[in-house]
Amino acid sequence: MTGSADSPGTLVLAGTPIGDVADAPPRLAAELESADVVAAEDTRRLRRLTQALGVQVGGRVVSYFEGNETARTPELVEALVGGARVLLVTDAGMPSVSDPGYRLVAAAVERDIKVTAVPGPSAVLTALALSGLPVDRFCFEGFLPRKAGERLSRLKEVAEDRRTLVYFEAPHRIDDTLAAMAEAFGDERRAAVCRELTKTYEEVKRGSLAELAAWAADGVRGEITVVVEGAPEKSAAELGPGELVRRVLVREEAGERRKEAIAAVAAEAGLPKREVFDAVVAAKNAARSGPSEGKGLS
């Protein structure tokens, strides 16, 4: 081991190629050769990766996947406490991003063990860059629930989010997912379906959600990342008193004084400050007369 009980080891999260093995970060080979323990989501895929890179794993190889993540984490933490350098790799992309890793990172941090990373390919960032949609603000939503009702409910939760949304999806569910997105977000919301990124048959299909749902109805293959445009900004005419009050409350909860929050919301909406102020006063009065209205105002 590279350390001792008096000198805890290091947990290294290493990004792996999402398709083209040539995208492997240069440091990955060195870490594979020098790590005391390599925890891999799939040891067979790890073997194929090392063969492609022309390297040999220098330490012990253990499996670390969704099914054994909870049970194996304490074992890896003990190795780290004992001074080991533990390298965590998943099948593709960065560990802990919709892949095993979060539990191990949290446990290592709790024990004051150093955690570092070998940055590598990311399907999330690659799809965002290729989508042609705004990328200044985005939210990664991972995989949606498999059940139709739960999936639609989750989508409706973010229907008004103005950030660009990124999802992973399985090919056999992509048609249903795009149809649900069209229902929750509207047929005309723009999106991009990115499949087989960095691979031979890479494809980025762009269009409205209605167009993409119709396209996917015939079947889509490969690993898929979906990027969806955020909700459009509402016009001043569409912002009712309730929404104005909600925006003021959000700013107040973030630490702004009410006067400042009212001014900021008015500027965002292109409305006179008096109009926002009146909405806040009305909500405050309603809160006094009934427990369910104007919640949060005092």
KEKE-3310 file (N, C-alpha, C; in steps of 0.2 Angstrom, whole numbers, plus 5000, padded with zeros to 4 digits):
npx = (5004:5002:5002:4999:4992:4994:4994:4982:4975:4970:4956:4952:4942:4939:4936:4930:4930:4916:4912:4922:4937:4949:4947:4950:4957:4974:4980:4973:4978:4990:4985:4978:4988:4995:4987:4982:4970:4957:4941:4928:4914:4910:4919:4923:4921:4931:4942:4942:4944:4957:4965:4963:4969:4982:4988:4992:4983:4989:4985:4974:4958:4941:4923:4911:4896:4879:4871:4880:4885:4882:4886:4899:4905:4910:4921:4930:4932:4939:4951:4955:4957:4968:4978:4978:4978:4964:4955:4941:4931:4918:4907:4906:4910:4909:4912:4898:4890:4875:4879:4887:4896:4893:4890:4902:4911:4904:4906:4920:4923:4917:4926:4937:4946:4956:4949:4950:4950:4951:4948:4936:4928:4911:4894:4884:4889:4894:4882:4875:4883:4882:4869:4863:4856:4852:4866:4870:4864:4859:4851:4854:4844:4845:4839:4822:4808:4801:4788:4773:4764:4772:4783:4777:4773:4785:4791:4782:4785:4796:4792:4791:4803:4817:4829:4840:4837:4843:4843:4845:4841:4834:4834:4823:4813:4812:4803:4791:4795:4798:4785:4779:4786:4782:4769:4770:4778:4774:4770:4779:4791:4808:4820:4834:4839:4852:4862:4872:4885:4901:4903:4904:4891:4886:4873:4863:4848:4838:4824:4806:4798:4786:4789:4801:4795:4787:4797:4804:4795:4796:4807:4822:4839:4854:4864:4857:4855:4845:4842:4833:4825:4823:4809:4800:4802:4790:4778:4775:4761:4757:4761:4754:4747:4750:4761:4771:4772:4777:4790:4795:4796:4805:4817:4817:4819:4832:4839:4838:4832:4815:4811:4821:4819:4807:4809:4818:4811:4801:4809:4814:4801:4797:4789:4780:4786:4777:4766:4770:4773:4760:4754:4761:4757:4743:4743:4749:4739:4729:4734:4733:4719:4716:4723:4728:4731:4743:4755:4770:4772:4774)
npy = (4994:5012:5020:5022:5017:5028:5037:5040:5034:5037:5041:5039:5045:5040:5045:5037:5031:5036:5030:5030:5023:5030:5042:5041:5048:5053:5051:5041:5028:5028:5028:5016:5007:5010:5010:5003:4996:4993:4997:4992:4995:4985:4971:4964:4973:4982:4974:4974:4987:4990:4981:4987:4999:4995:4992:4986:4981:4985:4983:4975:4969:4973:4971:4984:4988:4993:4983:4978:4989:4995:4985:4984:4996:4999:4990:4995:5008:5005:5000:5012:5019:5012:5016:5014:5017:5019:5016:5021:5016:5017:5009:5018:5036:5048:5042:5040:5049:5046:5033:5020:5026:5038:5034:5029:5040:5049:5042:5041:5055:5058:5051:5059:5057:5059:5064:5063:5067:5060:5068:5065:5059:5064:5060:5069:5082:5082:5079:5091:5101:5097:5099:5111:5119:5131:5133:5139:5138:5123:5108:5092:5078:5064:5047:5044:5039:5022:5019:5024:5034:5039:5044:5055:5063:5067:5074:5085:5092:5099:5107:5121:5125:5135:5132:5122:5105:5089:5072:5054:5040:5023:5014:5006:5013:5026:5031:5032:5040:5053:5056:5058:5069:5078:5079:5085:5096:5102:5102:5109:5112:5113:5101:5088:5073:5063:5050:5036:5043:5048:5036:5025:5026:5038:5050:5064:5070:5083:5094:5098:5092:5085:5081:5073:5063:5057:5053:5043:5033:5023:5016:5016:5014:5010:5020:5033:5050:5064:5080:5094:5109:5123:5130:5144:5161:5169:5181:5198:5200:5187:5184:5182:5188:5179:5172:5182:5185:5173:5173:5184:5179:5168:5175:5182:5171:5167:5177:5190:5207:5212:5224:5225:5213:5214:5225:5218:5208:5215:5222:5210:5206:5217:5226:5239:5243:5246:5238:5225:5226:5229:5216:5208:5214:5212:5198:5196:5202:5192:5181:5184:5183:5170:5153:5147:5154:5166:5160:5160:5174:5188)
npz = (5000:4997:5008:5026:5042:5049:5040:5030:5015:4998:4989:4972:4960:4944:4927:4913:4896:4886:4875:4863:4865:4864:4870:4883:4898:4899:4912:4917:4914:4921:4934:4935:4934:4946:4957:4973:4975:4964:4961:4952:4942:4933:4931:4920:4909:4913:4911:4897:4894:4900:4892:4879:4882:4884:4897:4913:4927:4943:4956:4968:4961:4963:4963:4961:4961:4959:4965:4976:4982:4994:5004:5001:5002:5016:5017:5007:5013:5024:5019:5013:5025:5030:5022:5008:4991:4982:4967:4959:4946:4933:4921:4911:4909:4923:4939:4952:4945:4941:4943:4952:4967:4975:4988:4993:4992:5001:5013:5013:5015:5027:5035:5034:5023:5009:4994:4977:4959:4942:4929:4916:4901:4899:4897:4900:4899:4886:4878:4881:4875:4862:4859:4854:4862:4875:4887:4898:4910:4918:4922:4928:4927:4928:4927:4923:4932:4930:4929:4921:4927:4938:4931:4923:4933:4939:4928:4927:4938:4935:4925:4923:4925:4921:4917:4906:4903:4907:4903:4906:4897:4893:4878:4875:4881:4877:4868:4875:4885:4878:4873:4885:4890:4880:4883:4897:4895:4884:4866:4858:4864:4863:4859:4861:4855:4860:4854:4856:4859:4854:4848:4833:4827:4831:4834:4833:4836:4833:4837:4839:4854:4851:4837:4840:4847:4838:4829:4837:4839:4830:4835:4844:4845:4856:4868:4877:4878:4883:4880:4885:4881:4893:4902:4894:4898:4907:4902:4907:4908:4910:4923:4937:4953:4963:4958:4958:4972:4976:4970:4977:4990:4988:4986:4998:5007:5003:5009:5006:5009:5011:5004:4995:4988:4982:4973:4965:4959:4953:4943:4936:4930:4923:4928:4938:4954:4963:4959:4962:4976:4980:4978:4987:4999:4999:4999:5012:5020:5017:5023:5036:5038:5035:5037:5026:5015:5007:5013:5022:5022:5033)
capx = (5000:5005:5001:4999:4987:4995:4994:4976:4976:4967:4951:4952:4937:4942:4932:4931:4927:4908:4912:4928:4942:4954:4945:4952:4961:4980:4981:4969:4982:4994:4981:4976:4994:4998:4982:4982:4963:4953:4934:4925:4907:4910:4926:4924:4923:4938:4947:4943:4947:4964:4968:4963:4974:4988:4990:4990:4981:4994:4983:4968:4952:4935:4917:4908:4890:4873:4869:4884:4888:4881:4889:4906:4908:4914:4927:4934:4934:4944:4957:4958:4960:4974:4983:4977:4975:4958:4953:4935:4929:4912:4907:4907:4909:4912:4908:4893:4885:4870:4883:4890:4901:4891:4891:4909:4913:4902:4909:4927:4923:4916:4932:4942:4950:4956:4945:4952:4947:4954:4942:4936:4922:4904:4889:4880:4892:4894:4876:4873:4887:4880:4862:4861:4851:4856:4869:4873:4861:4856:4850:4854:4839:4846:4834:4816:4804:4799:4781:4771:4762:4777:4787:4774:4773:4792:4791:4777:4788:4801:4789:4792:4810:4819:4836:4840:4836:4847:4840:4847:4835:4835:4831:4816:4808:4813:4797:4786:4797:4797:4778:4777:4789:4778:4763:4771:4782:4771:4773:4783:4797:4814:4824:4839:4841:4859:4863:4879:4890:4908:4904:4903:4885:4884:4868:4860:4842:4835:4817:4801:4796:4781:4793:4805:4791:4785:4803:4806:4790:4799:4812:4829:4844:4860:4864:4853:4855:4840:4842:4827:4825:4820:4803:4801:4801:4783:4777:4772:4754:4756:4763:4749:4750:4753:4768:4775:4773:4781:4796:4798:4797:4811:4822:4818:4822:4839:4843:4836:4827:4808:4811:4826:4816:4801:4812:4822:4806:4798:4814:4813:4795:4796:4783:4781:4787:4770:4762:4773:4772:4753:4753:4764:4752:4737:4745:4750:4732:4725:4737:4730:4712:4715:4729:4731:4734:4749:4759:4776:4772:4773)
capy = (5000:5018:5024:5018:5018:5035:5041:5038:5033:5042:5039:5042:5044:5041:5045:5032:5033:5034:5027:5030:5022:5035:5048:5040:5053:5051:5049:5034:5022:5028:5026:5009:5003:5011:5009:4997:4993:4996:4995:4993:4993:4978:4969:4962:4979:4985:4970:4976:4994:4989:4978:4992:5004:4992:4993:4980:4983:4984:4981:4970:4972:4971:4973:4989:4990:4995:4977:4977:4995:4996:4981:4984:5002:4999:4987:5000:5013:5002:5000:5019:5021:5008:5019:5011:5021:5016:5019:5019:5017:5014:5007:5024:5042:5049:5038:5044:5053:5041:5027:5019:5031:5043:5031:5028:5047:5052:5038:5043:5062:5057:5049:5064:5054:5063:5061:5067:5064:5060:5071:5062:5060:5065:5061:5075:5088:5081:5080:5098:5105:5096:5100:5117:5123:5135:5129:5143:5135:5117:5103:5085:5074:5057:5043:5045:5033:5018:5019:5030:5039:5043:5048:5061:5067:5070:5079:5091:5095:5104:5110:5128:5126:5138:5129:5116:5099:5083:5065:5048:5035:5017:5014:5003:5018:5033:5034:5034:5046:5059:5057:5061:5075:5082:5081:5089:5102:5105:5099:5113:5113:5110:5095:5085:5066:5061:5043:5033:5048:5047:5030:5025:5028:5044:5053:5069:5072:5089:5095:5099:5086:5081:5078:5068:5058:5053:5049:5038:5028:5017:5012:5019:5010:5013:5023:5039:5056:5068:5087:5098:5117:5125:5134:5151:5166:5172:5189:5202:5199:5180:5183:5184:5191:5173:5171:5188:5184:5167:5175:5188:5174:5164:5179:5183:5165:5167:5182:5197:5211:5212:5229:5223:5207:5217:5228:5214:5204:5220:5223:5204:5205:5223:5229:5244:5241:5247:5232:5219:5228:5228:5209:5206:5217:5208:5191:5197:5203:5186:5177:5186:5181:5163:5150:5143:5159:5170:5156:5163:5181:5190)
capz = (5000:4997:5014:5032:5046:5052:5034:5026:5008:4994:4984:4966:4955:4937:4922:4908:4890:4885:4868:4860:4870:4863:4874:4890:4900:4900:4919:4919:4913:4927:4940:4935:4936:4953:4963:4977:4974:4959:4962:4945:4941:4929:4930:4913:4905:4915:4908:4890:4894:4901:4886:4874:4884:4884:4903:4918:4934:4948:4963:4968:4958:4966:4959:4965:4957:4963:4970:4982:4984:5002:5007:4999:5004:5022:5016:5004:5017:5029:5015:5013:5032:5031:5018:5001:4985:4979:4961:4957:4939:4931:4915:4906:4912:4930:4945:4956:4941:4939:4943:4959:4969:4980:4995:4995:4992:5007:5018:5014:5017:5034:5039:5033:5019:5003:4988:4971:4953:4936:4925:4910:4897:4902:4892:4901:4896:4878:4875:4881:4870:4855:4858:4851:4867:4880:4891:4903:4916:4916:4928:4927:4931:4928:4924:4925:4935:4924:4929:4918:4931:4942:4926:4921:4939:4940:4923:4929:4944:4932:4918:4923:4926:4915:4915:4901:4907:4904:4906:4903:4896:4890:4871:4875:4885:4874:4864:4880:4888:4874:4873:4892:4890:4876:4887:4902:4894:4878:4860:4854:4868:4859:4863:4857:4858:4858:4855:4854:4859:4852:4844:4826:4824:4834:4831:4837:4833:4836:4835:4845:4858:4847:4832:4842:4850:4832:4826:4841:4839:4826:4839:4844:4848:4858:4874:4875:4883:4881:4882:4884:4883:4898:4901:4892:4903:4906:4901:4913:4908:4913:4930:4942:4960:4967:4956:4960:4979:4977:4969:4982:4995:4987:4987:5005:5010:5001:5013:5004:5013:5007:4999:4989:4984:4978:4968:4960:4956:4948:4938:4932:4927:4919:4931:4943:4960:4967:4958:4966:4983:4982:4978:4993:5005:4998:5002:5019:5023:5017:5028:5043:5038:5033:5037:5020:5010:5009:5017:5022:5023:5040)
cpx = (5004:5005:5001:4993:4987:4994:4988:4978:4971:4962:4951:4946:4939:4936:4934:4928:4920:4907:4919:4934:4948:4953:4947:4957:4968:4982:4978:4974:4987:4991:4979:4982:4996:4993:4983:4975:4960:4946:4931:4918:4906:4917:4928:4925:4929:4943:4948:4946:4955:4968:4968:4968:4981:4992:4988:4988:4986:4992:4977:4962:4946:4929:4914:4902:4884:4871:4873:4887:4887:4885:4897:4910:4912:4921:4932:4937:4939:4951:4960:4961:4967:4979:4983:4975:4970:4956:4946:4933:4922:4912:4908:4906:4912:4908:4904:4889:4880:4874:4885:4895:4899:4892:4898:4912:4911:4905:4917:4928:4922:4922:4938:4948:4950:4953:4948:4949:4952:4948:4942:4929:4916:4899:4884:4882:4892:4888:4874:4877:4885:4873:4859:4857:4855:4860:4872:4870:4858:4855:4850:4849:4840:4841:4828:4813:4802:4792:4778:4768:4767:4782:4784:4774:4779:4793:4788:4781:4793:4798:4790:4799:4813:4826:4835:4840:4839:4844:4844:4841:4837:4831:4824:4810:4808:4807:4792:4788:4797:4790:4776:4780:4785:4771:4764:4774:4778:4774:4779:4790:4803:4818:4829:4840:4848:4860:4870:4884:4897:4909:4903:4897:4882:4878:4865:4854:4839:4828:4813:4800:4791:4785:4797:4801:4789:4791:4804:4801:4792:4804:4819:4833:4850:4859:4862:4854:4850:4841:4836:4827:4821:4813:4804:4799:4794:4783:4774:4765:4752:4757:4758:4751:4753:4760:4773:4777:4778:4788:4799:4800:4804:4817:4823:4821:4829:4843:4841:4831:4821:4809:4815:4823:4811:4804:4815:4816:4802:4802:4814:4807:4793:4790:4785:4782:4781:4766:4764:4772:4764:4751:4755:4759:4746:4738:4746:4743:4728:4728:4734:4723:4711:4722:4732:4733:4739:4754:4766:4777:4770:4774)
cpy = (5006:5022:5019:5020:5026:5040:5038:5038:5039:5038:5043:5040:5045:5041:5040:5034:5031:5031:5025:5029:5027:5042:5047:5045:5050:5048:5043:5028:5022:5026:5019:5005:5004:5010:5003:4993:4997:4993:4997:4991:4986:4976:4967:4968:4982:4981:4972:4983:4993:4986:4983:4998:5002:4992:4987:4984:4981:4981:4976:4974:4969:4974:4978:4991:4991:4989:4976:4983:4997:4992:4982:4991:5002:4995:4991:5006:5011:5002:5007:5021:5018:5011:5017:5017:5017:5020:5017:5021:5014:5012:5012:5031:5043:5045:5043:5048:5048:5034:5026:5024:5035:5040:5031:5035:5050:5048:5040:5051:5062:5055:5053:5061:5058:5060:5066:5064:5064:5062:5067:5063:5060:5065:5067:5081:5088:5082:5088:5102:5104:5098:5106:5121:5127:5131:5133:5141:5129:5113:5096:5081:5067:5053:5044:5039:5029:5018:5025:5036:5043:5047:5055:5066:5071:5075:5085:5095:5101:5107:5117:5130:5129:5136:5123:5110:5093:5077:5060:5044:5029:5017:5011:5008:5025:5036:5036:5040:5053:5061:5060:5068:5080:5084:5086:5096:5106:5103:5103:5115:5110:5105:5092:5078:5064:5054:5041:5038:5045:5040:5030:5028:5033:5047:5058:5072:5077:5091:5097:5092:5082:5078:5073:5062:5053:5049:5043:5032:5022:5013:5016:5015:5014:5017:5030:5044:5061:5075:5091:5105:5118:5129:5141:5155:5169:5179:5192:5200:5192:5179:5186:5186:5185:5172:5176:5187:5178:5169:5180:5184:5170:5169:5181:5177:5164:5173:5189:5200:5211:5218:5228:5217:5210:5221:5224:5210:5209:5221:5217:5204:5211:5226:5234:5241:5241:5240:5226:5220:5227:5220:5206:5208:5213:5201:5191:5198:5196:5181:5178:5183:5174:5160:5147:5148:5163:5167:5159:5170:5183:5198)
cpz = (5000:5003:5020:5036:5049:5046:5029:5019:5004:4989:4978:4962:4948:4932:4916:4902:4889:4879:4865:4865:4870:4867:4881:4892:4901:4907:4921:4919:4919:4933:4940:4936:4943:4958:4967:4976:4969:4959:4955:4945:4938:4928:4923:4908:4907:4912:4900:4889:4895:4895:4880:4875:4884:4891:4908:4924:4939:4954:4962:4965:4961:4962:4964:4961:4962:4967:4976:4984:4991:5006:5007:5002:5011:5021:5012:5008:5022:5025:5014:5020:5033:5026:5011:4997:4982:4973:4960:4950:4938:4924:4910:4910:4919:4935:4949:4952:4938:4939:4950:4961:4975:4987:4997:4996:4999:5013:5019:5017:5025:5038:5037:5028:5012:4998:4982:4965:4947:4931:4918:4906:4901:4897:4893:4898:4888:4875:4875:4876:4863:4853:4854:4856:4871:4885:4897:4910:4914:4923:4925:4931:4931:4924:4927:4928:4929:4924:4926:4922:4935:4937:4924:4927:4940:4934:4924:4934:4941:4926:4918:4925:4920:4913:4910:4905:4903:4907:4902:4902:4892:4883:4871:4878:4882:4871:4869:4884:4884:4873:4879:4892:4886:4880:4893:4901:4888:4872:4857:4858:4864:4863:4858:4860:4855:4859:4853:4854:4858:4849:4837:4824:4828:4830:4836:4833:4836:4833:4841:4848:4854:4841:4834:4844:4844:4829:4830:4841:4835:4829:4838:4847:4851:4865:4873:4880:4880:4884:4880:4886:4889:4897:4899:4898:4902:4905:4907:4914:4911:4920:4935:4949:4964:4965:4958:4968:4980:4975:4974:4988:4994:4988:4995:5009:5009:5005:5011:5008:5008:5002:4993:4985:4980:4972:4963:4956:4951:4942:4933:4927:4923:4922:4936:4949:4964:4966:4962:4974:4985:4982:4985:4999:5005:5001:5009:5023:5023:5022:5035:5044:5037:5034:5031:5015:5012:5014:5017:5023:5030:5040)
residu = (MET:THR:GLY:SER:ALA:ASP:SER:PRO:GLY:THR:LEU:VAL:LEU:ALA:GLY:THR:PRO:ILE:GLY:ASP:VAL:ALA:ASP:ALA:PRO:PRO:ARG:LEU:ALA:ALA:GLU:LEU:GLU:SER:ALA:ASP:VAL:VAL:ALA:ALA:GLU:ASP:THR:ARG:ARG:LEU:ARG:ARG:LEU:THR:GLN:ALA:LEU:GLY:VAL:GLN:VAL:GLY:GLY:ARG:VAL:VAL:SER:TYR:PHE:GLU:GLY:ASN:GLU:THR:ALA:ARG:THR:PRO:GLU:LEU:VAL:GLU:ALA:LEU:VAL:GLY:GLY:ALA:ARG:VAL:LEU:LEU:VAL:THR:ASP:ALA:GLY:MET:PRO:SER:VAL:SER:ASP:PRO:GLY:TYR:ARG:LEU:VAL:ALA:ALA:ALA:VAL:GLU:ARG:ASP:ILE:LYS:VAL:THR:ALA:VAL:PRO:GLY:PRO:SER:ALA:VAL:LEU:THR:ALA:LEU:ALA:LEU:SER:GLY:LEU:PRO:VAL:ASP:ARG:PHE:CYS:PHE:GLU:GLY:PHE:LEU:PRO:ARG:LYS:ALA:GLY:GLU:ARG:LEU:SER:ARG:LEU:LYS:GLU:VAL:ALA:GLU:ASP:ARG:ARG:THR:LEU:VAL:TYR:PHE:GLU:ALA:PRO:HIS:ARG:ILE:ASP:ASP:THR:LEU:ALA:ALA:MET:ALA:GLU:ALA:PHE:GLY:ASP:GLU:ARG:ARG:ALA:ALA:VAL:CYS:ARG:GLU:LEU:THR:LYS:THR:TYR:GLU:GLU:VAL:LYS:ARG:GLY:SER:LEU:ALA:GLU:LEU:ALA:ALA:TRP:ALA:ALA:ASP:GLY:VAL:ARG:GLY:GLU:ILE:THR:VAL:VAL:VAL:GLU:GLY:ALA:PRO:GLU:LYS:SER:ALA:ALA:GLU:LEU:GLY:PRO:GLY:GLU:LEU:VAL:ARG:ARG:VAL:LEU:VAL:ARG:GLU:GLU:ALA:GLY:GLU:ARG:ARG:LYS:GLU:ALA:ILE:ALA:ALA:VAL:ALA:ALA:GLU:ALA:GLY:LEU:PRO:LYS:ARG:GLU:VAL:PHE:ASP:ALA:VAL:VAL:ALA:ALA:LYS:ASN:ALA:ALA:ARG:SER:GLY:PRO:SER:GLU:GLY:LYS:GLY:LEU:SER)
# end
